[in-house]
Amino acid sequence: MRWLARLPSTTVESLRQREDFERVRISGRAVRTPLVILTYCSNQQQKTRIGLITSRSFGKANVRNRGRRILRAAIQQLATLLQPGWDIVLIARAPLATSTSAVACLVLKNACQKAGLLRTGIDEKPV
């Protein structure tokens, strides 16, 4: 996933290996929202890794691609607010396909806040 390369210098990388996805899904905790399921666990590293899942039940290829684009746009806005040291898997849900990236960003930020993944003590920019 080259989309994370476009981010400003942060400690966010892509989650790529199947074993890592499975580890996060099995041993991680989850926050469920109407648009996305955020699953996370600690990775014992100084970087946060993010993976996206849009299954075939989400829709046809163009719908899945739209969902991924919306999630990537939301992650790009939140990347500087995330704490290092987490593996995060975002699972798209059907209503995400008809959502906007601004709404998805707000929902994702609230989910990250519930999970305790956001940095504390920094001036937050409005998203």
PyMOL commands that set and color helices and strands:
alter all, ss='L'
color gray80, all
select helices_A, chain A and resi 2-6+18-27+56-58+61-81+94-98+101-115
alter helices_A, ss='H'
color red, helices_A
select strands_A, chain A and resi 12-14+29-32+36-42+48-53+86-92
alter strands_A, ss='S'
color yellow, strands_A
deselect
rebuild
show_as cartoon
